[in-house]
Amino acid sequence: MAIVTSTIIAVATFLFTVFKYFNEKKENRRNVEFDQYIRILDRVAGRHPDGKLMVETQQISAVYQLLEFKNFNYITLPILIHYKEKFASEEDSSFIRAINDVYSKISQ
């Protein structure tokens, strides 16, 4: 009986360790993904890490990169709405067309 009990405890400990390992790995991956997402949002806003302004084409490419972060669409949609309202008068701008395009793809 003691052998069975110790075997069950050993297996449970092993399974818990495996579960914990994969859970930590998943959390680390999510943190890295969120850090990447934040960097993309900075680029959408038109800022380099050193504070210098970006060229509009860099912002446009960053807007389209938001499509890769489906897990954060609940954050992306309000941000896109903000830019749509902020630049509503500039409908012929390539940046606002990119914003509208990505918004339509995410909000479906």
Salt bridges, closest charged atoms under 4 A:
ASP42 OD1 - ARG47 NH2 2.87
ASP101 OD2 - LYS105 NZ 3.43
